[in-house]
Amino acid sequence: MPEIKGTVTEELVKQALYSEEVNRVLKAQVRKDFEAQIDAYVDEVLARMVG
C-alpha cells in the first residue's frame, strides 16, 4: 500500500466533492429520498380520497 504524504487541504476536499463519481452518487441518493417522500405523500392523498 502506498504511503500517503502531505496534508489534506480544503481545495483537495472540494475537488473530491465535486468529482463526477461523487456527484453521481449524491444525485442517486437525492432521487431515492425524493421518490420515498413522493410515494408516502401519494399514499397519504389516496388514503384520504378513499376513506
Stockholm file with secondary structure:
# STOCKHOLM 1.0

chainA/1-51         MPEIKGTVTEELVKQALYSEEVNRVLKAQVRKDFEAQIDAYVDEVLARMVG
#=GR chainA/1-51 SS CCCCCSCCCHHHHHHHHTSHHHHHHHHHHHHHHHHHHHHHHHHHHHHHHHC
#=GC SS_cons        CCCCCSCCCHHHHHHHHTSHHHHHHHHHHHHHHHHHHHHHHHHHHHHHHHC
//
